[in-house]
Amino acid sequence: MTNQNKNKSQNKNQNKNSYKFFSNSECEYYPCHNYGGEGNDFNCLFCYCPLYFLADDCGGKFTFVGGGGVKDCSGCVVPHLPQGYDFVIGRLRSKLV
């Protein structure tokens, strides 16, 4: 198997339900964000983003509303990308360690 075919195979397998990825296309809110991805590569694992508490240092796309105290993350898809698990875990490790 060539490296190119091996990478394609790994990317395809990455989108299967696992500890890093879960897609729930039957959820009434699916997809909960405008997302330009393909098919079943919307990751529902972090339905509620664990980076929310990091305020403006979460690494995602957000705005503050209501006088600046509440984050509106509706424009962010970072935790929902196929590689979202690695980003979220890496970010948590860097902040909590």
FIKEVEX-652638 format. One record per atom (N, C-alpha, C): residue number from 1; residue in three letters; x, y, z. Coordinates in Angstrom, 2 decimals, always signed. Layout:
<rs>
pos,code,c1,c2,c3
NUM,ALA,X,Y,Z;
...
</rs>
This chain:
<rs>
pos,code,c1,c2,c3
1,MET,+0.85,-1.18,+0.00;
1,MET,+0.00,+0.00,+0.00;
1,MET,+0.89,+1.24,+0.00;
2,THR,+0.62,+2.19,-0.89;
2,THR,+1.42,+3.40,-0.95;
2,THR,+1.09,+4.29,+0.25;
3,ASN,+1.99,+5.23,+0.53;
3,ASN,+1.76,+6.15,+1.65;
3,ASN,+0.50,+6.96,+1.45;
4,GLN,+0.24,+7.37,+0.20;
4,GLN,-0.96,+8.16,-0.08;
4,GLN,-2.21,+7.34,+0.21;
5,ASN,-2.25,+6.09,-0.24;
5,ASN,-3.41,+5.24,+0.02;
5,ASN,-3.54,+4.92,+1.52;
6,LYS,-2.41,+4.75,+2.20;
6,LYS,-2.43,+4.48,+3.63;
6,LYS,-3.03,+5.66,+4.38;
7,ASN,-2.65,+6.91,+4.01;
7,ASN,-3.19,+8.10,+4.64;
7,ASN,-4.69,+8.23,+4.41;
8,LYS,-5.13,+7.93,+3.18;
8,LYS,-6.57,+7.98,+2.89;
8,LYS,-7.33,+6.98,+3.74;
9,SER,-6.77,+5.79,+3.88;
9,SER,-7.40,+4.75,+4.69;
9,SER,-7.47,+5.17,+6.15;
10,GLN,-6.40,+5.77,+6.67;
10,GLN,-6.39,+6.22,+8.06;
10,GLN,-7.42,+7.33,+8.28;
11,ASN,-7.52,+8.28,+7.33;
11,ASN,-8.50,+9.36,+7.46;
11,ASN,-9.91,+8.82,+7.42;
12,LYS,-10.16,+7.84,+6.55;
12,LYS,-11.50,+7.26,+6.46;
12,LYS,-11.86,+6.55,+7.77;
13,ASN,-10.92,+5.81,+8.36;
13,ASN,-11.17,+5.10,+9.61;
13,ASN,-11.30,+6.05,+10.79;
14,GLN,-10.73,+7.24,+10.68;
14,GLN,-10.79,+8.21,+11.77;
14,GLN,-12.24,+8.62,+12.03;
15,ASN,-13.09,+8.55,+11.04;
15,ASN,-14.46,+9.00,+11.17;
15,ASN,-15.41,+7.92,+11.66;
16,LYS,-14.90,+6.80,+12.11;
16,LYS,-15.75,+5.77,+12.69;
16,LYS,-15.91,+6.06,+14.18;
17,ASN,-17.06,+5.68,+14.73;
17,ASN,-17.30,+5.91,+16.15;
17,ASN,-16.22,+5.23,+16.99;
18,SER,-15.62,+5.98,+17.89;
18,SER,-14.54,+5.49,+18.74;
18,SER,-14.44,+6.40,+19.95;
19,TYR,-13.40,+6.23,+20.74;
19,TYR,-13.23,+7.11,+21.89;
19,TYR,-12.88,+8.54,+21.46;
20,LYS,-12.46,+8.73,+20.21;
20,LYS,-12.11,+10.05,+19.70;
20,LYS,-13.19,+10.67,+18.83;
21,PHE,-14.13,+9.87,+18.39;
21,PHE,-15.09,+10.37,+17.41;
21,PHE,-16.44,+9.68,+17.58;
22,PHE,-17.49,+10.48,+17.57;
22,PHE,-18.85,+9.93,+17.62;
22,PHE,-19.75,+10.87,+16.82;
23,SER,-20.49,+10.33,+15.89;
23,SER,-21.41,+11.12,+15.11;
23,SER,-22.83,+10.63,+15.36;
24,ASN,-23.71,+11.55,+15.73;
24,ASN,-25.10,+11.20,+16.01;
24,ASN,-26.01,+11.94,+15.04;
25,SER,-26.11,+11.44,+13.83;
25,SER,-26.90,+12.11,+12.79;
25,SER,-28.40,+12.05,+13.07;
26,GLU,-28.81,+11.28,+14.07;
26,GLU,-30.23,+11.20,+14.40;
26,GLU,-30.63,+12.20,+15.49;
27,CYS,-29.69,+12.95,+16.01;
27,CYS,-29.99,+13.97,+17.02;
27,CYS,-30.85,+15.06,+16.38;
28,GLU,-31.81,+15.57,+17.11;
28,GLU,-32.70,+16.60,+16.56;
28,GLU,-31.95,+17.90,+16.26;
29,TYR,-30.77,+18.10,+16.83;
29,TYR,-29.99,+19.32,+16.60;
29,TYR,-28.85,+19.11,+15.60;
30,TYR,-28.72,+17.94,+15.05;
30,TYR,-27.60,+17.61,+14.14;
30,TYR,-27.80,+18.24,+12.78;
31,PRO,-26.80,+18.84,+12.20;
31,PRO,-25.61,+19.36,+12.88;
31,PRO,-25.96,+20.64,+13.62;
32,CYS,-25.36,+20.84,+14.77;
32,CYS,-25.71,+21.98,+15.61;
32,CYS,-25.03,+23.28,+15.17;
33,HIS,-24.07,+23.19,+14.29;
33,HIS,-23.36,+24.37,+13.77;
33,HIS,-23.36,+24.31,+12.25;
34,ASN,-23.26,+25.48,+11.61;
34,ASN,-23.04,+25.48,+10.17;
34,ASN,-21.65,+24.89,+9.95;
35,TYR,-21.61,+23.85,+9.19;
35,TYR,-20.37,+23.09,+9.06;
35,TYR,-20.16,+22.74,+7.60;
36,GLY,-19.01,+23.06,+7.09;
36,GLY,-18.73,+22.82,+5.68;
36,GLY,-18.09,+21.47,+5.39;
37,GLY,-18.11,+20.57,+6.37;
37,GLY,-17.48,+19.26,+6.18;
37,GLY,-18.31,+18.33,+5.31;
38,GLU,-17.81,+17.13,+5.15;
38,GLU,-18.46,+16.15,+4.29;
38,GLU,-19.12,+15.05,+5.11;
39,GLY,-20.32,+14.68,+4.71;
39,GLY,-20.99,+13.49,+5.23;
39,GLY,-20.95,+13.35,+6.72;
40,ASN,-20.43,+12.23,+7.18;
40,ASN,-20.44,+11.89,+8.61;
40,ASN,-19.14,+12.27,+9.32;
41,ASP,-18.52,+13.38,+8.96;
41,ASP,-17.29,+13.75,+9.66;
41,ASP,-17.52,+14.84,+10.70;
42,PHE,-18.78,+15.05,+11.11;
42,PHE,-19.12,+15.99,+12.17;
42,PHE,-19.04,+15.24,+13.49;
43,ASN,-18.12,+15.64,+14.34;
43,ASN,-17.87,+14.94,+15.60;
43,ASN,-18.78,+15.47,+16.70;
44,CYS,-19.64,+14.61,+17.22;
44,CYS,-20.58,+14.98,+18.30;
44,CYS,-20.04,+14.64,+19.68;
45,LEU,-18.83,+14.14,+19.77;
45,LEU,-18.28,+13.69,+21.04;
45,LEU,-18.34,+14.80,+22.09;
46,PHE,-17.97,+16.00,+21.71;
46,PHE,-18.00,+17.13,+22.63;
46,PHE,-19.23,+17.99,+22.31;
47,CYS,-20.38,+17.45,+22.58;
47,CYS,-21.63,+18.18,+22.33;
47,CYS,-21.60,+19.50,+23.10;
48,TYR,-21.12,+19.46,+24.32;
48,TYR,-20.87,+20.68,+25.09;
48,TYR,-19.36,+20.81,+25.17;
49,CYS,-18.84,+21.91,+24.72;
49,CYS,-17.39,+22.07,+24.61;
49,CYS,-16.72,+22.16,+25.98;
50,PRO,-15.79,+21.27,+26.27;
50,PRO,-15.08,+21.32,+27.55;
50,PRO,-14.09,+22.48,+27.64;
51,LEU,-13.91,+23.22,+26.55;
51,LEU,-13.00,+24.37,+26.57;
51,LEU,-13.72,+25.68,+26.89;
52,TYR,-15.02,+25.62,+27.06;
52,TYR,-15.81,+26.82,+27.33;
52,TYR,-15.25,+27.60,+28.52;
53,PHE,-14.86,+26.90,+29.57;
53,PHE,-14.40,+27.56,+30.80;
53,PHE,-13.08,+28.31,+30.62;
54,LEU,-12.40,+28.09,+29.50;
54,LEU,-11.13,+28.79,+29.27;
54,LEU,-11.35,+30.21,+28.77;
55,ALA,-12.60,+30.62,+28.69;
55,ALA,-12.98,+31.98,+28.26;
55,ALA,-12.36,+32.32,+26.92;
56,ASP,-11.59,+33.41,+26.86;
56,ASP,-11.05,+33.85,+25.56;
56,ASP,-9.78,+33.12,+25.16;
57,ASP,-9.37,+32.12,+25.91;
57,ASP,-8.15,+31.37,+25.62;
57,ASP,-8.45,+29.93,+25.18;
58,CYS,-9.65,+29.69,+24.68;
58,CYS,-10.05,+28.32,+24.32;
58,CYS,-9.46,+27.87,+22.98;
59,GLY,-9.16,+28.81,+22.10;
59,GLY,-8.61,+28.45,+20.80;
59,GLY,-9.66,+28.32,+19.71;
60,GLY,-10.91,+28.56,+20.04;
60,GLY,-11.99,+28.45,+19.07;
60,GLY,-12.49,+29.80,+18.60;
61,LYS,-13.51,+29.75,+17.75;
61,LYS,-14.12,+30.97,+17.20;
61,LYS,-15.39,+31.26,+17.99;
62,PHE,-15.43,+32.38,+18.69;
62,PHE,-16.56,+32.71,+19.55;
62,PHE,-16.69,+34.22,+19.66;
63,THR,-17.78,+34.67,+20.24;
63,THR,-17.96,+36.07,+20.59;
63,THR,-18.54,+36.12,+22.00;
64,PHE,-18.32,+37.22,+22.68;
64,PHE,-18.95,+37.44,+23.98;
64,PHE,-20.23,+38.24,+23.75;
65,VAL,-21.29,+37.83,+24.40;
65,VAL,-22.58,+38.52,+24.27;
65,VAL,-23.10,+38.89,+25.65;
66,GLY,-24.11,+39.73,+25.67;
66,GLY,-24.74,+40.09,+26.95;
66,GLY,-23.81,+40.80,+27.90;
67,GLY,-23.09,+41.77,+27.41;
67,GLY,-22.19,+42.52,+28.28;
67,GLY,-20.84,+41.85,+28.48;
68,GLY,-20.56,+40.83,+27.70;
68,GLY,-19.24,+40.21,+27.74;
68,GLY,-19.10,+39.02,+28.65;
69,GLY,-20.13,+38.63,+29.36;
69,GLY,-19.99,+37.53,+30.30;
69,GLY,-20.36,+36.15,+29.77;
70,VAL,-21.02,+36.10,+28.62;
70,VAL,-21.48,+34.82,+28.09;
70,VAL,-20.86,+34.61,+26.71;
71,LYS,-20.30,+33.44,+26.51;
71,LYS,-19.70,+33.12,+25.22;
71,LYS,-20.75,+32.55,+24.28;
72,ASP,-20.75,+33.03,+23.06;
72,ASP,-21.57,+32.47,+21.99;
72,ASP,-20.62,+31.70,+21.08;
73,CYS,-20.70,+30.39,+21.13;
73,CYS,-19.78,+29.53,+20.38;
73,CYS,-20.44,+28.97,+19.13;
74,SER,-21.57,+29.53,+18.72;
74,SER,-22.29,+28.98,+17.58;
74,SER,-21.49,+29.08,+16.28;
75,GLY,-20.49,+29.95,+16.22;
75,GLY,-19.66,+30.07,+15.03;
75,GLY,-18.43,+29.18,+15.06;
76,CYS,-18.31,+28.34,+16.07;
76,CYS,-17.12,+27.50,+16.24;
76,CYS,-17.41,+26.04,+15.93;
77,VAL,-16.54,+25.42,+15.18;
77,VAL,-16.67,+23.98,+14.91;
77,VAL,-15.45,+23.20,+15.36;
78,VAL,-14.53,+23.86,+16.06;
78,VAL,-13.27,+23.21,+16.46;
78,VAL,-13.49,+21.85,+17.13;
79,PRO,-14.34,+21.71,+18.15;
79,PRO,-14.48,+20.39,+18.78;
79,PRO,-15.24,+19.40,+17.90;
80,HIS,-15.87,+19.88,+16.85;
80,HIS,-16.67,+19.01,+15.98;
80,HIS,-15.93,+18.53,+14.74;
81,LEU,-14.72,+19.00,+14.54;
81,LEU,-13.91,+18.53,+13.42;
81,LEU,-13.45,+17.11,+13.71;
82,PRO,-13.16,+16.33,+12.69;
82,PRO,-12.67,+14.97,+12.93;
82,PRO,-11.45,+14.93,+13.86;
83,GLN,-10.59,+15.93,+13.80;
83,GLN,-9.40,+15.98,+14.66;
83,GLN,-9.67,+16.78,+15.94;
84,GLY,-10.95,+17.07,+16.24;
84,GLY,-11.32,+17.86,+17.40;
84,GLY,-10.89,+17.27,+18.73;
85,TYR,-10.96,+15.95,+18.83;
85,TYR,-10.56,+15.29,+20.08;
85,TYR,-9.12,+15.64,+20.43;
86,ASP,-8.22,+15.49,+19.47;
86,ASP,-6.81,+15.76,+19.72;
86,ASP,-6.59,+17.23,+20.11;
87,PHE,-7.31,+18.14,+19.45;
87,PHE,-7.19,+19.56,+19.78;
87,PHE,-7.67,+19.82,+21.20;
88,VAL,-8.85,+19.33,+21.54;
88,VAL,-9.43,+19.58,+22.87;
88,VAL,-8.55,+18.99,+23.96;
89,ILE,-8.14,+17.74,+23.81;
89,ILE,-7.31,+17.10,+24.84;
89,ILE,-5.97,+17.82,+24.97;
90,GLY,-5.38,+18.19,+23.85;
90,GLY,-4.11,+18.92,+23.89;
90,GLY,-4.25,+20.26,+24.58;
91,ARG,-5.34,+20.96,+24.30;
91,ARG,-5.57,+22.26,+24.92;
91,ARG,-5.80,+22.11,+26.43;
92,LEU,-6.58,+21.13,+26.82;
92,LEU,-6.81,+20.90,+28.25;
92,LEU,-5.51,+20.55,+28.96;
93,ARG,-4.72,+19.69,+28.35;
93,ARG,-3.43,+19.33,+28.97;
93,ARG,-2.53,+20.53,+29.15;
94,SER,-2.49,+21.40,+28.14;
94,SER,-1.61,+22.56,+28.23;
94,SER,-2.06,+23.55,+29.30;
95,LYS,-3.36,+23.58,+29.60;
95,LYS,-3.89,+24.52,+30.59;
95,LYS,-3.96,+23.96,+31.99;
96,LEU,-4.09,+22.64,+32.10;
96,LEU,-4.31,+22.04,+33.41;
96,LEU,-3.05,+21.43,+34.02;
97,VAL,-2.01,+21.32,+33.25;
97,VAL,-0.79,+20.71,+33.75;
97,VAL,+0.20,+21.75,+34.18;
</rs>
